[in-house]
Amino acid sequence: MVIKVKVCGLKYPDNIAAVSSLDVDFIGFIFYDKSKRYVGHDSKQYIGSLKQPIKVGVFVNADLTEICTKIDEFNLNMIQLHGNESPEFCKQLSRQTNLPLIKAFGIDHDFDWSILNPYTGIIDYFLFDTKSSSYGGTGVAFDWSQLNQYKLEDPYFLSGGLDADNIQQALAINDPRLYALDLNSKFEIEPGLKDINLLTHSINSIIK
């Protein structure tokens, strides 16, 4: 199975255009105003006009109204919930938007994998990131051996500290449920501005 590629945390139209021209399946835009990669409204018109790749809106504990507004304003194709959203909230959002839904969880050695159970059948994908108070973007990888405790069948995105040096290690996980690699902070010149040369080299190593 070919692993898909998501590049997350883009802000600037020229950089978004450059990333979109690569062999990328998903691009993520962060609508959490405490993030250094918060997309704001300056790029709204440009992002809204993009036809591909698949545009993922990333939200942290936002309400339904805010999420639906951003879906309309930015013409989003998929939703990623990166906060403490309940299964009931996910179900309501899925019914209201009819968009594919990713639910993110921060992983550490004390993570209780059973909390995923109520989400299965509601969300389309899980995303496993390094646990942090900032809800991602740490540039630190969690211990991937923890994935051995994941017992559900739902496909997942792997996030948190992926870089040019450990991508092959991530691919060697050899889990058919590993759907996509989520590339972010280790591929940046500064928060929200991706290094196109580094991304190109790394993406080619994933899809070859």
C-alpha positions as CSV (number, residue, x, y, z in Angstrom):
1,M,0.0,0.0,0.0
2,V,1.3,3.4,-0.9
3,I,1.3,5.7,2.1
4,K,-0.4,9.1,1.5
5,V,1.2,12.4,2.4
6,K,-0.3,15.3,4.3
7,V,1.5,18.6,4.8
8,C,0.0,20.6,7.6
9,G,0.3,24.2,8.9
10,L,0.4,26.3,5.8
11,K,-0.3,30.0,5.8
12,Y,1.1,31.9,2.8
13,P,-0.4,31.7,-0.8
14,D,2.9,31.4,-2.7
15,N,4.1,28.6,-0.3
16,I,0.7,26.9,-0.5
17,A,0.9,27.0,-4.3
18,A,4.4,25.4,-4.2
19,V,3.4,22.7,-1.8
20,S,0.2,22.0,-3.8
21,S,2.4,21.4,-6.9
22,L,4.2,18.5,-5.1
23,D,2.9,14.9,-4.9
24,V,0.8,15.7,-1.8
25,D,-2.6,14.2,-1.0
26,F,-3.7,16.5,1.8
27,I,-2.8,20.0,2.9
28,G,-3.8,21.2,6.4
29,F,-4.8,24.6,7.5
30,I,-4.9,25.4,11.2
31,F,-7.8,27.4,12.6
32,Y,-6.6,27.5,16.2
33,D,-5.7,31.1,17.0
34,K,-3.1,30.1,19.6
35,S,-1.0,28.2,17.0
36,K,2.0,29.8,15.3
37,R,0.6,28.4,12.1
38,Y,-2.9,29.9,12.5
39,V,-4.0,30.6,8.9
40,G,-6.1,33.7,9.7
41,H,-8.1,35.3,6.9
42,D,-5.4,36.8,4.7
43,S,-5.3,33.6,2.6
44,K,-9.0,32.9,2.6
45,Q,-9.7,33.8,-1.0
46,Y,-6.7,31.9,-2.3
47,I,-7.3,28.8,-0.3
48,G,-11.0,28.8,-1.1
49,S,-10.2,28.7,-4.8
50,L,-7.8,25.7,-4.6
51,K,-9.1,22.6,-6.2
52,Q,-6.5,20.2,-5.0
53,P,-4.9,18.6,-2.9
54,I,-7.6,17.8,-0.4
55,K,-8.0,20.7,2.0
56,V,-8.1,19.8,5.7
57,G,-9.3,22.3,8.3
58,V,-7.7,21.7,11.7
59,F,-9.7,22.8,14.7
60,V,-9.1,22.7,18.5
61,N,-12.3,22.7,20.7
62,A,-14.2,24.9,18.2
63,D,-17.9,24.9,18.2
64,L,-20.1,23.7,15.3
65,T,-20.9,27.2,14.1
66,E,-17.2,28.2,13.8
67,I,-16.3,25.0,12.0
68,C,-19.2,25.2,9.5
69,T,-18.4,28.9,8.8
70,K,-14.7,28.0,8.0
71,I,-15.8,25.1,5.8
72,D,-17.9,27.6,3.7
73,E,-15.3,30.4,3.8
74,F,-12.3,28.3,2.8
75,N,-14.1,25.6,0.8
76,L,-12.7,22.8,3.0
77,N,-12.9,19.1,2.0
78,M,-12.1,17.4,5.3
79,I,-12.1,18.2,9.1
80,Q,-9.5,17.4,11.7
81,L,-10.4,17.7,15.3
82,H,-7.3,18.1,17.5
83,G,-8.8,19.0,20.9
84,N,-11.0,17.2,23.4
85,E,-14.0,16.8,21.2
86,S,-16.4,14.0,22.3
87,P,-17.8,11.2,20.2
88,E,-21.2,12.9,20.4
89,F,-19.7,16.1,19.0
90,C,-18.0,14.2,16.2
91,K,-21.2,12.4,15.3
92,Q,-23.1,15.7,15.2
93,L,-20.4,17.4,13.1
94,S,-20.3,14.5,10.7
95,R,-24.0,14.5,10.1
96,Q,-24.1,18.3,9.7
97,T,-21.2,18.6,7.3
98,N,-21.1,15.2,5.6
99,L,-17.3,15.7,5.3
100,P,-14.6,13.1,6.2
101,L,-13.5,13.5,9.7
102,I,-10.1,12.9,11.4
103,K,-9.9,12.8,15.2
104,A,-6.4,13.4,16.6
105,F,-5.0,12.1,19.9
106,G,-1.8,13.0,21.7
107,I,0.2,9.9,22.6
108,D,2.5,9.3,25.5
109,H,3.5,6.2,27.5
110,D,0.4,6.6,29.7
111,F,-2.1,6.9,26.9
112,D,-5.3,4.9,27.5
113,W,-6.0,3.4,24.1
114,S,-9.5,2.3,25.2
115,I,-10.7,6.0,24.9
116,L,-10.6,5.5,21.1
117,N,-13.3,2.9,21.2
118,P,-16.4,5.2,21.3
119,Y,-15.1,7.1,18.2
120,T,-14.9,4.0,15.9
121,G,-17.7,4.0,13.3
122,I,-18.1,7.8,13.7
123,I,-14.8,9.2,12.5
124,D,-13.1,8.2,9.3
125,Y,-9.5,8.4,10.5
126,F,-7.5,8.7,13.7
127,L,-4.4,10.9,13.9
128,F,-1.7,10.0,16.4
129,D,0.5,12.9,17.5
130,T,2.9,13.6,20.3
131,K,1.0,14.6,23.4
132,S,1.5,18.3,24.3
133,S,-0.4,21.2,25.9
134,S,-0.1,23.1,22.6
135,Y,-2.1,20.4,20.6
136,G,0.7,19.5,18.2
137,G,3.5,21.2,16.3
138,T,6.1,20.1,18.9
139,G,8.6,18.7,16.4
140,V,9.0,15.7,18.7
141,A,8.1,12.1,17.8
142,F,6.4,9.9,20.3
143,D,7.6,6.3,20.9
144,W,6.1,4.6,17.8
145,S,6.3,1.2,19.6
146,Q,3.2,2.5,21.4
147,L,1.2,1.8,18.2
148,N,1.5,-1.9,19.1
149,Q,-1.3,-1.2,21.6
150,Y,-3.7,0.1,18.9
151,K,-6.2,-2.6,18.4
152,L,-8.9,-1.0,16.2
153,E,-9.2,-1.3,12.5
154,D,-9.7,2.3,11.7
155,P,-6.9,3.8,9.5
156,Y,-4.7,6.5,10.9
157,F,-2.4,9.4,10.1
158,L,1.0,9.4,11.9
159,S,2.1,12.8,13.1
160,G,4.6,14.4,15.5
161,G,8.2,15.0,14.8
162,L,8.4,13.4,11.4
163,D,11.5,14.6,9.6
164,A,13.8,13.7,6.6
165,D,15.8,11.4,8.8
166,N,13.1,9.3,10.4
167,I,10.6,8.9,7.5
168,Q,12.0,5.6,6.5
169,Q,11.7,4.4,10.1
170,A,8.0,5.5,10.0
171,L,7.4,3.6,6.8
172,A,9.0,0.5,8.3
173,I,6.2,0.3,10.9
174,N,4.5,-1.9,8.3
175,D,1.0,-1.5,9.6
176,P,-1.7,-1.7,6.9
177,R,-3.8,0.8,9.0
178,L,-1.1,3.5,8.6
179,Y,-2.8,5.6,6.0
180,A,-0.7,8.8,5.8
181,L,2.3,10.6,7.2
182,D,1.6,14.2,8.4
183,L,4.6,16.5,7.8
184,N,4.8,19.8,9.6
185,S,7.3,21.6,11.8
186,K,10.4,19.7,10.8
187,F,9.9,20.9,7.2
188,E,9.8,24.6,7.8
189,I,11.9,27.7,7.3
190,E,9.7,29.3,9.9
191,P,6.3,28.5,11.4
192,G,3.8,28.2,8.5
193,L,6.5,28.5,5.8
194,K,7.5,25.1,4.3
195,D,10.9,24.3,2.9
196,I,10.0,23.1,-0.6
197,N,13.4,21.5,-1.4
198,L,13.3,19.5,1.8
199,L,9.7,18.5,1.3
200,T,10.3,17.4,-2.3
201,H,13.2,15.2,-1.3
202,S,11.3,13.7,1.6
203,I,8.0,13.1,-0.4
204,N,9.9,11.4,-3.1
205,S,11.4,9.0,-0.6
206,I,7.8,8.1,0.6
207,I,6.2,7.5,-2.7
208,K,9.1,5.8,-4.6
